[in-house]
Amino acid sequence: MTRSQLIEAVASKTTNFSKKDVEIILGTLFSSVTESLARGEKIEIRGFGSFKVKHRDGRRGRNPKSGEGIYIESKRVPFFKAGKELKERINKKGTSE
C-alpha cells in the first residue's frame, strides 16, 4: 500500500474529514514518528507494534561490483517490532497465499 492509497482508504471510511484533511493528519503522524525516532525515542502503538532505533557498529564490508574491501561506518537504523494483535491477525487461520 502506498501513501496515497492509505490516504484514500482512510478518507473513504470517514465522513468528517476530506482527503486533504486526511493527508495533513497522516503527514503530521509520519513526521512526528520520524522526529521522535531521530531523538532516539521509542514509539509504541498498542495492538500494532513499536518502533525504536537500533545502533549498528561499523564493520568491514565488500563492494559487490568490484570486490574491493571497504569499511562501513556505524549507524542508527529504525526498527519495527509487530505487536501481538497484529501478528495474530496476519497469521489468522483460513488465510491463503
Backbone bond lengths (Angstrom), bond angles and torsions (degrees), N, CA, C in turn:
res aa  C-N    CA-C-N  psi(-1)  N-CA   C-N-CA  omega(-1)  CA-C   N-CA-C  phi
1 M - - - 1.456 - - 1.520 108.38 -
2 T 1.296 116.71 132.09 1.457 121.35 178.29 1.530 109.70 -91.47
3 R 1.322 115.18 170.64 1.470 120.24 179.25 1.534 110.69 -59.49
4 S 1.325 117.24 -44.07 1.468 120.23 -179.21 1.531 111.32 -65.98
5 Q 1.337 117.35 -35.42 1.467 120.02 176.57 1.523 110.68 -67.58
6 L 1.328 117.01 -37.41 1.464 120.96 177.16 1.526 110.49 -64.41
7 I 1.313 117.07 -43.56 1.470 121.27 177.70 1.522 109.59 -60.28
8 E 1.306 117.09 -44.98 1.468 122.28 179.51 1.530 110.96 -61.22
9 A 1.342 116.86 -43.98 1.465 120.90 -178.67 1.524 111.38 -64.42
10 V 1.324 117.17 -44.13 1.469 120.43 -179.64 1.521 110.18 -67.98
11 A 1.325 117.18 -43.84 1.465 120.83 -179.46 1.528 111.67 -62.27
12 S 1.328 117.38 -34.43 1.464 119.90 -179.01 1.530 112.43 -72.27
13 K 1.336 116.79 -20.97 1.466 120.68 -179.04 1.526 112.97 -95.15
14 T 1.323 117.43 -4.26 1.465 119.87 179.66 1.521 109.85 -119.39
15 T 1.314 115.38 147.23 1.466 119.52 176.39 1.525 110.91 -107.57
16 N 1.336 116.39 -14.97 1.467 120.66 -176.20 1.524 113.53 -87.50
17 F 1.324 117.78 -16.12 1.455 120.94 -175.42 1.518 111.28 -123.21
18 S 1.322 115.58 138.14 1.464 120.11 174.31 1.526 109.15 -80.59
19 K 1.335 116.61 170.97 1.459 120.11 177.07 1.524 111.16 -59.77
20 K 1.309 116.29 -36.92 1.467 120.94 179.34 1.526 110.33 -65.13
21 D 1.342 117.48 -41.20 1.466 121.56 177.57 1.532 110.51 -62.80
22 V 1.327 116.41 -44.43 1.464 120.99 179.44 1.526 109.94 -62.92
23 E 1.325 116.92 -40.06 1.467 121.06 178.60 1.528 110.89 -61.11
24 I 1.323 117.34 -41.77 1.466 122.03 178.13 1.529 110.50 -66.13
25 I 1.323 117.13 -43.79 1.467 121.63 -179.65 1.527 110.67 -61.93
26 L 1.334 116.76 -49.07 1.466 120.08 -179.84 1.526 111.54 -65.97
27 G 1.333 117.43 -37.19 1.466 120.84 176.75 1.517 110.89 -62.00
28 T 1.335 116.19 -41.74 1.463 121.06 177.91 1.528 110.75 -65.49
29 L 1.321 117.11 -41.83 1.461 121.56 177.93 1.529 110.65 -60.36
30 F 1.333 116.88 -50.86 1.459 120.57 -178.45 1.526 112.06 -63.52
31 S 1.317 118.15 -40.42 1.469 119.82 179.91 1.532 110.67 -69.49
32 S 1.337 117.90 -34.44 1.463 120.95 176.91 1.522 110.95 -65.59
33 V 1.325 117.01 -42.27 1.471 121.43 177.61 1.524 109.37 -62.73
34 T 1.321 116.91 -46.49 1.463 121.58 -179.53 1.521 111.64 -60.85
35 E 1.327 117.25 -45.64 1.469 121.37 -179.62 1.529 111.01 -64.49
36 S 1.329 117.46 -40.70 1.464 120.88 179.18 1.528 110.93 -64.30
37 L 1.331 116.80 -43.40 1.462 120.05 178.32 1.523 111.28 -65.47
38 A 1.324 117.49 -36.55 1.462 121.24 178.42 1.530 110.59 -63.38
39 R 1.337 117.33 -30.46 1.471 121.86 176.84 1.521 111.93 -83.17
40 G 1.339 117.20 -2.47 1.458 121.25 179.11 1.512 114.01 84.96
41 E 1.324 117.52 13.08 1.461 121.32 -179.15 1.528 110.63 -83.08
42 K 1.321 115.74 156.04 1.459 122.50 176.36 1.526 107.90 -97.26
43 I 1.313 116.80 142.48 1.461 122.20 178.94 1.522 107.74 -120.51
44 E 1.330 116.17 127.60 1.455 120.41 179.97 1.518 109.35 -123.61
45 I 1.328 115.53 124.54 1.462 122.00 176.43 1.522 106.18 -116.24
46 R 1.328 115.88 103.88 1.467 121.77 -174.87 1.518 110.65 -55.34
47 G 1.331 116.34 135.58 1.451 122.25 179.73 1.522 113.78 82.61
48 F 1.331 117.02 -11.68 1.468 120.66 -179.63 1.522 111.07 -114.38
49 G 1.330 116.44 -58.19 1.456 119.87 179.73 1.513 111.49 159.42
50 S 1.319 115.10 -171.72 1.466 119.53 -179.75 1.520 110.22 -134.34
51 F 1.315 114.42 150.07 1.455 123.08 177.76 1.521 107.39 -115.57
52 K 1.325 115.97 140.21 1.450 119.73 172.61 1.520 108.55 -152.13
53 V 1.311 116.02 170.73 1.454 121.49 179.88 1.516 108.63 -105.26
54 K 1.322 116.28 130.31 1.458 121.47 176.38 1.527 108.56 -110.48
55 H 1.322 114.88 150.27 1.462 120.74 178.50 1.519 109.12 -99.77
56 R 1.326 116.47 129.91 1.466 121.62 174.46 1.517 107.89 -109.54
57 D 1.321 116.19 126.41 1.459 120.98 178.59 1.522 110.63 -69.75
58 G 1.334 115.11 157.66 1.451 120.50 174.13 1.525 109.50 -67.21
59 R 1.317 116.73 154.44 1.461 119.69 -177.36 1.519 110.16 -156.95
60 R 1.317 114.78 166.19 1.457 120.77 174.42 1.521 107.61 -82.49
61 G 1.307 116.01 136.86 1.450 120.88 178.90 1.519 109.73 -134.01
62 R 1.317 115.48 -168.39 1.455 120.56 -178.05 1.513 108.83 -142.74
63 N 1.315 115.96 132.95 1.456 121.01 174.57 1.532 106.97 -71.48
64 P 1.342 118.60 116.29 1.465 119.89 -175.16 1.528 113.25 -66.15
65 K 1.318 116.78 -24.74 1.458 119.50 -178.10 1.527 111.76 -77.47
66 S 1.339 115.83 -45.84 1.471 119.30 -175.49 1.529 113.37 -102.49
67 G 1.337 117.01 -17.33 1.459 120.14 -177.35 1.521 112.83 81.80
68 E 1.328 116.64 -0.79 1.468 122.32 -178.65 1.524 110.67 -69.80
69 G 1.340 117.24 138.71 1.457 121.88 176.40 1.519 110.39 -73.65
70 I 1.329 116.67 136.57 1.465 121.54 179.23 1.520 109.13 -136.19
71 Y 1.344 115.73 162.58 1.460 120.61 175.24 1.523 107.87 -101.72
72 I 1.326 116.30 129.09 1.461 121.95 177.84 1.527 106.95 -100.53
73 E 1.328 116.43 121.36 1.464 122.95 -177.77 1.530 111.49 -62.65
74 S 1.332 116.26 154.38 1.465 119.93 173.07 1.520 108.00 -68.91
75 K 1.324 115.74 152.55 1.465 119.73 -178.25 1.518 110.83 -157.01
76 R 1.321 114.74 164.56 1.459 121.94 174.55 1.521 107.15 -103.67
77 V 1.340 116.36 136.57 1.460 120.51 -178.38 1.531 109.50 -130.21
78 P 1.347 116.92 143.60 1.464 119.15 176.81 1.523 109.90 -72.58
79 F 1.336 115.74 146.04 1.455 122.00 -178.82 1.517 108.28 -135.82
80 F 1.338 117.04 133.83 1.461 122.44 178.14 1.522 109.24 -116.28
81 K 1.313 115.96 132.43 1.460 121.45 174.92 1.522 107.38 -119.44
82 A 1.319 115.92 119.44 1.462 121.04 -178.78 1.522 110.47 -67.10
83 G 1.331 116.02 142.45 1.458 121.90 177.61 1.514 111.24 -78.92
84 K 1.312 115.12 166.57 1.471 122.01 -177.28 1.531 111.39 -57.97
85 E 1.327 117.00 -46.77 1.468 120.66 -177.53 1.527 111.36 -63.09
86 L 1.333 117.91 -40.80 1.463 121.58 178.18 1.528 110.57 -64.21
87 K 1.318 116.77 -44.42 1.469 120.70 178.68 1.524 110.77 -60.18
88 E 1.326 116.30 -42.82 1.466 120.34 -179.52 1.523 111.49 -64.50
89 R 1.327 117.34 -40.91 1.468 120.33 -179.76 1.517 111.62 -67.67
90 I 1.330 116.49 -37.03 1.465 120.80 178.76 1.518 110.63 -67.51
91 N 1.326 116.45 -39.64 1.460 121.97 -175.97 1.526 113.47 -95.91
92 K 1.322 116.47 17.38 1.470 120.74 -179.52 1.524 110.24 -57.41
93 K 1.318 115.67 136.96 1.467 120.12 -179.62 1.525 109.68 -65.75
94 G 1.306 115.09 147.62 1.466 120.38 178.61 1.506 112.90 97.19
95 T 1.339 118.27 -5.75 1.455 119.41 176.92 1.519 108.63 -88.17
96 S 1.288 116.32 144.38 1.465 120.13 179.56 1.523 109.15 -122.10
97 E 1.309 114.61 155.95 1.472 119.82 179.86 1.496 110.26 -109.10
